[in-house]
Amino acid sequence: MTTSTVTAQTPAKTPEPAAAPDPARIARRRRLAQWGFVAPAVVFMLLFFGYPLVRNVVMSFQHYTPKTFFTGEAPFNGTDNWSNVFHDALFGKALWHTLVFTAGSLLGQFCIGMALAVFFSRRFPLNGVLRSLILLPWLVPMVVSGIVWRRILDQDTGVLNSFLDTIGIGGHTPWLTSPGMALLSVILVNIWIGIPFNMVILYGGLQEIPKELHEAAALDGASAWRTFRSVTLPVLKPVITVVLVLGFMSTVKILDLILALTDGGPADATQTLGTLTYQNSFVQLDFGAGAVVGNVLILISAVFAVFYLRANRTEGK
Amino acid sequence: MATHTPTASRRRWGSTVAGVLVLAVMLFPLYWMLNTALQPESGLLKVDPVPGSLDLSGFSKAVSDQGGHLLTSLAVSLGAVAICLLISAPAAYGLARFGLRGSRTIVFGTLITQMVPGIVIANALYNSYVDLGLVNSYFGLMLADASLGIPFSIVLMRSFMVSIPGEVIEAAQIDGAGPVRTFVRVVLPMSRNSLITSGLFAFLFSWSDFMFALTLNTTDEVKPITLGIYQYIGAHVGDWGSVMAASVLSAVPAAILLVLAQKYIAAGITGGSVK
């Protein structure tokens, strides 16, 4: 169990004559039965995760056209897809938007989620009910949330602008229709979606902190803020890492929310690597270009996967 | 802690009020969805803060336009849950208890799969699906949606099954039960809670799926509600009342699950992601 060098051992099946029960043979048969439990999952994951990863790399060197689906031919074209994608100004924009979208979303979700987690750590009536109801935004399909917010943020008839109009600040903000505002709006909506997830995990982490730590800090005369900074945050660090990395993973690839809110527009202002992959492959039917962008997305995820696994390892042991 | 001085208890109710306010802000968009759905006529213009009278015509239109897609979602999600549990429960048990060589590598791989962007999978899968004739098929979409829940379920159930006392399993084996019998008769009943949690999340993942629905279907044959609503706003930009009514209907499973199974949901969010 300590080493993990060998992935799968399939015992060579040499049919032996049925002699006296051979312990080695029985053990081997038992192993085989045990692998029967695990094998379907391994095969499934190889087909649905392993294969697509490899196939995407291959596809990024192939030339796909709408005709490919009739002829089945996608000739290799060297690094053409890569240089085409990298020379397209849209790629740089999408990369930048992805980083801003991810960083902004994480920052907002985390700070508000943490504030709510601390708030709900206090004991008060109805705490549990309120805490579980706050999960609802996270459970609703993202594309549906996107559509609801699209209605709320509508420039002329949306409720947000009419509210702002009533209280006398602004009221005609083109939330989703001006290139300058759209990305910010999409980030704000995604923060709303991500708050419950952050809150629940951070709340769980806060419950694990031994009470004595806070009592000791209180005895030392530390203020609430000081205690939070010097006691809570450091103890909570492993949980925080996990929240941020998982948040990163789910945010960097978001597609449905953006499609529902803006379809990547206006003027590509909310185009991210995820939507660009979709556009390239499924709208323009240039799967080679889509694969290139997808591979960049994987590369970015892989960097954070390393962080995640490291956090996970310190967490587990 | 149980002694309530008047000021302390007032302070506690003060927190409750603050909590209700927070909740009101957080849930406002969902309220607005319901509110708009109940005022289908004013859907194009500004919407009143409270529906003056209950107008269910938006809902009846949504049901007639989108009801079929709701059923499609239900069928696909239930299928995906079945596939997910069939594949991940035995695997979780095997990885938790058998000490197979390579188990750790597989668990590691399972964690990694949760990081592969869905659009990348769809990109490669689409071409294979075309070759295999799985595009526009219920089974194809169920398989793809099951992939959303399988790694999560394996991780969640495995961490649960590790903690089943070894004596229980050994006792079953001494009674002459083979591995399959032990698994079905002893392990599965004991793991009921983690099975429910995994199934619940597999259902939610599949129900919320938009990307596979969007990319692996080229006709209207297999159209889940998420895709239905998305295309609805394209075609009915003015008819927000019906769009919102359809949205409400699509959010119903989430609401029901939250009410019926809140403890499993909280356990799933924390357990499945931190472990």
Chai-1 contact restraints between the chains, C-beta under 6 A:
chainA,res_idxA,chainB,res_idxB,connection_type,confidence,min_distance_angstrom,max_distance_angstrom,comment,restraint_id
A,M1,B,G99,contact,1.0,0.0,6.0,A-B,restraint_1
A,S4,B,R104,contact,1.0,0.0,6.0,A-B,restraint_2
A,S4,B,T105,contact,1.0,0.0,6.0,A-B,restraint_3
A,V6,B,R101,contact,1.0,0.0,6.0,A-B,restraint_4
A,V6,B,G102,contact,1.0,0.0,6.0,A-B,restraint_5
A,T7,B,G102,contact,1.0,0.0,6.0,A-B,restraint_6
A,T7,B,T105,contact,1.0,0.0,6.0,A-B,restraint_7
A,A8,B,G102,contact,1.0,0.0,6.0,A-B,restraint_8
A,Q9,B,R101,contact,1.0,0.0,6.0,A-B,restraint_9
A,A33,B,P179,contact,1.0,0.0,6.0,A-B,restraint_10
A,Q34,B,G94,contact,1.0,0.0,6.0,A-B,restraint_11
A,Q34,B,F98,contact,1.0,0.0,6.0,A-B,restraint_12
A,F37,B,P90,contact,1.0,0.0,6.0,A-B,restraint_13
A,F37,B,Y93,contact,1.0,0.0,6.0,A-B,restraint_14
A,F37,B,G94,contact,1.0,0.0,6.0,A-B,restraint_15
A,V38,B,A91,contact,1.0,0.0,6.0,A-B,restraint_16
A,V38,B,G94,contact,1.0,0.0,6.0,A-B,restraint_17
A,P40,B,I87,contact,1.0,0.0,6.0,A-B,restraint_18
A,A41,B,I87,contact,1.0,0.0,6.0,A-B,restraint_19
A,A41,B,A91,contact,1.0,0.0,6.0,A-B,restraint_20
A,F44,B,I87,contact,1.0,0.0,6.0,A-B,restraint_21
A,M45,B,T113,contact,1.0,0.0,6.0,A-B,restraint_22
A,F48,B,S147,contact,1.0,0.0,6.0,A-B,restraint_23
A,F49,B,T113,contact,1.0,0.0,6.0,A-B,restraint_24
A,F49,B,V116,contact,1.0,0.0,6.0,A-B,restraint_25
A,P52,B,I121,contact,1.0,0.0,6.0,A-B,restraint_26
A,P52,B,A124,contact,1.0,0.0,6.0,A-B,restraint_27
A,P52,B,L125,contact,1.0,0.0,6.0,A-B,restraint_28
A,R55,B,A124,contact,1.0,0.0,6.0,A-B,restraint_29
A,N56,B,V120,contact,1.0,0.0,6.0,A-B,restraint_30
A,N56,B,N123,contact,1.0,0.0,6.0,A-B,restraint_31
A,N56,B,A124,contact,1.0,0.0,6.0,A-B,restraint_32
A,R122,B,S15,contact,1.0,0.0,6.0,A-B,restraint_33
A,F124,B,R12,contact,1.0,0.0,6.0,A-B,restraint_34
A,F124,B,S15,contact,1.0,0.0,6.0,A-B,restraint_35
A,F124,B,T16,contact,1.0,0.0,6.0,A-B,restraint_36
A,P125,B,T16,contact,1.0,0.0,6.0,A-B,restraint_37
A,L126,B,T16,contact,1.0,0.0,6.0,A-B,restraint_38
A,L130,B,G19,contact,1.0,0.0,6.0,A-B,restraint_39
A,L130,B,L23,contact,1.0,0.0,6.0,A-B,restraint_40
A,S132,B,Q262,contact,1.0,0.0,6.0,A-B,restraint_41
A,L133,B,L23,contact,1.0,0.0,6.0,A-B,restraint_42
A,I134,B,L23,contact,1.0,0.0,6.0,A-B,restraint_43
A,I134,B,M26,contact,1.0,0.0,6.0,A-B,restraint_44
A,L139,B,A254,contact,1.0,0.0,6.0,A-B,restraint_45
A,V140,B,A251,contact,1.0,0.0,6.0,A-B,restraint_46
A,V140,B,A254,contact,1.0,0.0,6.0,A-B,restraint_47
A,P141,B,S208,contact,1.0,0.0,6.0,A-B,restraint_48
A,P141,B,T226,contact,1.0,0.0,6.0,A-B,restraint_49
A,V143,B,F210,contact,1.0,0.0,6.0,A-B,restraint_50
A,V143,B,T226,contact,1.0,0.0,6.0,A-B,restraint_51
A,V143,B,Y230,contact,1.0,0.0,6.0,A-B,restraint_52
A,V144,B,S247,contact,1.0,0.0,6.0,A-B,restraint_53
A,V144,B,S250,contact,1.0,0.0,6.0,A-B,restraint_54
A,I147,B,I233,contact,1.0,0.0,6.0,A-B,restraint_55
A,I147,B,S247,contact,1.0,0.0,6.0,A-B,restraint_56
A,V148,B,P29,contact,1.0,0.0,6.0,A-B,restraint_57
A,V148,B,M33,contact,1.0,0.0,6.0,A-B,restraint_58
A,V148,B,S247,contact,1.0,0.0,6.0,A-B,restraint_59
A,R151,B,W240,contact,1.0,0.0,6.0,A-B,restraint_60
A,I152,B,W32,contact,1.0,0.0,6.0,A-B,restraint_61
A,T157,B,L45,contact,1.0,0.0,6.0,A-B,restraint_62
A,T157,B,K46,contact,1.0,0.0,6.0,A-B,restraint_63
A,S162,B,K46,contact,1.0,0.0,6.0,A-B,restraint_64
A,V200,B,I269,contact,1.0,0.0,6.0,A-B,restraint_65
A,I201,B,T270,contact,1.0,0.0,6.0,A-B,restraint_66
A,G204,B,T270,contact,1.0,0.0,6.0,A-B,restraint_67
A,V242,B,V274,contact,1.0,0.0,6.0,A-B,restraint_68
A,L246,B,S273,contact,1.0,0.0,6.0,A-B,restraint_69
A,M249,B,M115,contact,1.0,0.0,6.0,A-B,restraint_70
A,K253,B,P117,contact,1.0,0.0,6.0,A-B,restraint_71
A,L255,B,I119,contact,1.0,0.0,6.0,A-B,restraint_72
A,L255,B,M211,contact,1.0,0.0,6.0,A-B,restraint_73
A,D256,B,F210,contact,1.0,0.0,6.0,A-B,restraint_74
A,G274,B,I119,contact,1.0,0.0,6.0,A-B,restraint_75
A,T277,B,I119,contact,1.0,0.0,6.0,A-B,restraint_76
A,Y278,B,I119,contact,1.0,0.0,6.0,A-B,restraint_77
A,S281,B,N123,contact,1.0,0.0,6.0,A-B,restraint_78
A,F282,B,T215,contact,1.0,0.0,6.0,A-B,restraint_79
A,G290,B,N123,contact,1.0,0.0,6.0,A-B,restraint_80
A,A291,B,N123,contact,1.0,0.0,6.0,A-B,restraint_81
A,G294,B,V120,contact,1.0,0.0,6.0,A-B,restraint_82
A,G294,B,N123,contact,1.0,0.0,6.0,A-B,restraint_83
A,L297,B,P117,contact,1.0,0.0,6.0,A-B,restraint_84
A,I298,B,V120,contact,1.0,0.0,6.0,A-B,restraint_85
A,S301,B,M115,contact,1.0,0.0,6.0,A-B,restraint_86
A,A305,B,M115,contact,1.0,0.0,6.0,A-B,restraint_87
